[in-house]
Amino acid sequence: MNPRWNAFFDNARQQHGLSAAQASHGLAQAVRHVVRQSNHRAITAAGISRTRYLEITVATDHFRALYLYSALTHAGRVSEAIQGWHEQLRKELITVAEALAAVPESAPMGNQALMYALTAPYGLSRERADRAVLRVAYMLGVGYPYRPDWQRDHTLTDVLTSATVDELRDMLRQAAHIDAHHPDELTGLLRGRRRAQN
């Protein structure tokens, strides 16, 4: 096992009171999930090898949360596992929402009128359109750690700013479809941000 994985594995065991078997199961499940992800056509099309994908992924907080979710669930601590996973997603969404708020109005993704126009064909309310835009930003945020070398010094806001109208049109279509089936996960965050802004 990679020394970095060993350190992570041992630290998580101690912090969360996991047995060696529980921790090992969680790590194996998390790695299997990442290996499956590495076969996705978007990853292979980007020219990212499985080894490179694993190397990047295991260094992220998202992987840590996935590992803990698997290990705690295996330990029978389902409520704790779900709470930790939801907390990680909340942190990721807040990071993405802050990056999105910093996108200049001159960029497609910072142009609210344009975003509403692109979501109009799907009959979305303003709140649902805002959710769709945030979901697209989250999709782009998920890919941020895997950005190409020429974007290494780019912030997440830079990446969102560079999204083209054609890219956003396709991604908003996907986001609108997802929102129709899973609307609740972003509603609380958006309402919280509106209260903070008012």
C-alpha positions as MATLAB code, in Angstrom:
seq = 'MNPRWNAFFDNARQQHGLSAAQASHGLAQAVRHVVRQSNHRAITAAGISRTRYLEITVATDHFRALYLYSALTHAGRVSEAIQGWHEQLRKELITVAEALAAVPESAPMGNQALMYALTAPYGLSRERADRAVLRVAYMLGVGYPYRPDWQRDHTLTDVLTSATVDELRDMLRQAAHIDAHHPDELTGLLRGRRRAQN';
ca = [
       0.000    0.000    0.000;
       1.137    3.529   -0.797;
       2.737    5.141    2.332;
       0.320    8.073    2.008;
      -2.593    5.646    2.100;
      -1.093    3.931    5.154;
      -0.919    7.223    7.054;
      -4.454    8.140    6.049;
      -5.734    4.672    6.918;
      -4.130    4.650   10.396;
      -5.201    8.202   11.219;
      -8.819    7.550   10.277;
      -8.884    4.358   12.346;
      -7.717    6.203   15.430;
      -9.946    9.244   14.972;
     -13.143    7.262   14.406;
     -12.561    4.197   16.545;
     -12.624    1.742   13.665;
     -11.281   -1.785   13.834;
      -8.694   -2.896   11.314;
     -11.320   -4.987    9.498;
     -13.806   -2.102    9.329;
     -11.181    0.332    8.102;
      -9.857   -2.151    5.552;
     -13.356   -2.797    4.225;
     -14.064    0.921    3.914;
     -10.825    1.566    2.049;
     -11.389   -1.366   -0.308;
     -14.927   -0.194   -1.098;
     -13.809    3.376   -1.695;
     -10.943    2.326   -3.966;
     -13.225    0.003   -5.963;
     -15.627    2.907   -6.462;
     -12.811    5.150   -7.706;
     -11.505    2.444  -10.044;
     -14.983    2.166  -11.581;
     -15.074    5.939  -11.983;
     -11.696    5.898  -13.734;
     -13.277    3.909  -16.569;
     -15.828    6.644  -17.302;
     -15.586    7.896  -20.870;
     -15.117   11.492  -19.695;
     -12.004   10.429  -17.750;
     -10.530    8.308  -20.506;
     -11.327   10.987  -23.108;
      -9.360   13.470  -21.005;
      -6.345   11.147  -21.232;
      -6.182   10.509  -17.464;
      -4.805    7.063  -16.665;
      -6.323    4.921  -13.924;
      -3.145    5.276  -11.857;
      -3.173    9.054  -12.188;
      -6.881    9.234  -11.413;
      -6.399    7.193   -8.247;
      -3.368    9.227   -7.223;
      -5.309   12.498   -7.483;
      -8.527   11.175   -5.977;
      -7.088    9.641   -2.809;
      -5.639   13.025   -1.850;
      -9.082   14.695   -1.807;
     -11.447   15.288    1.093;
     -14.164   13.724   -1.061;
     -12.307   10.396   -1.050;
     -11.777   10.608    2.711;
     -15.515   11.124    3.198;
     -16.313    8.234    0.850;
     -13.913    5.967    2.723;
     -15.389    6.915    6.108;
     -18.929    6.456    4.823;
     -18.081    2.917    3.690;
     -16.176    2.027    6.862;
     -18.756    3.443    9.275;
     -21.606    1.791    7.384;
     -19.776   -1.539    7.579;
     -19.370   -0.926   11.320;
     -23.139   -0.511   11.670;
     -22.856    3.223   12.369;
     -25.151    4.180    9.486;
     -26.489    7.399   10.959;
     -22.967    8.663   11.622;
     -21.902    7.620    8.125;
     -24.756    9.502    6.448;
     -24.197   12.587    8.591;
     -20.502   12.708    7.680;
     -21.204   12.215    3.976;
     -23.845   14.947    3.917;
     -21.490   17.304    5.742;
     -18.816   16.725    3.093;
     -21.296   17.409    0.279;
     -22.440   20.564    2.067;
     -18.849   21.813    2.280;
     -18.271   21.058   -1.392;
     -21.453   22.874   -2.412;
     -20.547   25.933   -0.349;
     -17.090   26.037   -1.962;
     -18.663   25.796   -5.412;
     -21.328   28.408   -4.622;
     -18.647   30.850   -3.456;
     -16.610   30.265   -6.632;
     -19.743   30.734   -8.746;
     -20.582   34.016   -6.988;
     -17.150   35.349   -7.981;
     -17.629   34.648  -11.712;
     -17.771   38.019  -13.530;
     -21.006   39.047  -15.250;
     -19.083   39.245  -18.541;
     -18.672   35.443  -18.504;
     -21.588   33.234  -19.603;
     -21.908   31.578  -16.216;
     -21.919   34.948  -14.453;
     -24.678   36.308  -16.691;
     -27.860   35.533  -14.759;
     -30.177   36.595  -17.617;
     -28.356   34.235  -19.973;
     -28.586   31.386  -17.484;
     -32.344   31.913  -17.153;
     -32.646   32.000  -20.949;
     -30.740   28.728  -21.292;
     -32.951   27.024  -18.697;
     -36.215   28.487  -20.086;
     -36.853   25.556  -22.499;
     -37.217   23.273  -19.455;
     -39.934   25.381  -17.806;
     -37.921   25.955  -14.649;
     -38.896   28.460  -11.992;
     -36.232   30.946  -10.900;
     -35.411   28.801   -7.880;
     -35.085   25.649   -9.984;
     -33.020   27.515  -12.580;
     -30.675   28.681   -9.805;
     -30.400   25.088   -8.607;
     -29.577   23.911  -12.125;
     -26.807   26.512  -12.475;
     -25.362   25.554   -9.095;
     -25.535   21.884  -10.042;
     -23.579   22.601  -13.235;
     -21.000   24.495  -11.200;
     -20.793   21.486   -8.879;
     -20.259   19.164  -11.868;
     -17.384   21.355  -13.003;
     -16.093   21.500   -9.428;
     -15.979   17.696   -9.246;
     -13.639   17.726  -12.241;
     -11.487   20.548  -10.868;
      -8.786   18.358   -9.228;
      -8.302   16.579  -12.569;
      -7.839   19.710  -14.695;
      -5.054   19.553  -17.314;
      -1.569   20.826  -16.612;
      -2.157   24.080  -18.456;
      -4.932   24.861  -15.927;
      -2.905   23.933  -12.842;
      -2.713   27.556  -11.660;
      -6.406   28.215  -12.371;
      -8.832   28.689   -9.516;
     -12.255   27.065   -9.565;
     -13.690   30.490  -10.383;
     -11.333   30.646  -13.404;
     -12.627   27.275  -14.588;
     -16.270   28.334  -14.189;
     -15.521   31.604  -15.966;
     -14.073   29.760  -18.956;
     -17.179   27.589  -19.502;
     -18.689   28.275  -22.932;
     -22.344   28.775  -23.802;
     -22.424   25.477  -25.713;
     -20.915   23.575  -22.771;
     -23.345   25.198  -20.355;
     -26.366   24.551  -22.564;
     -25.659   20.810  -22.580;
     -24.836   20.662  -18.875;
     -27.923   22.686  -17.903;
     -30.065   20.206  -19.807;
     -28.552   17.397  -17.715;
     -28.917   19.421  -14.515;
     -32.578   20.202  -15.188;
     -33.259   16.491  -15.678;
     -31.498   15.589  -12.430;
     -33.269   18.373  -10.531;
     -36.649   17.000  -11.588;
     -35.844   13.831   -9.623;
     -33.532   15.060   -6.822;
     -34.418   18.677   -5.979;
     -33.967   18.718   -2.210;
     -30.184   18.434   -1.883;
     -29.529   21.974   -3.165;
     -32.676   23.763   -1.961;
     -31.490   24.357    1.597;
     -28.143   25.750    0.513;
     -29.685   28.165   -1.982;
     -32.247   29.437    0.519;
     -29.541   29.859    3.124;
     -27.436   31.897    0.716;
     -30.412   34.113   -0.155;
     -31.065   34.797    3.533;
     -27.405   35.706    4.016;
     -27.476   38.055    1.038;
     -30.689   39.847    2.141;
];
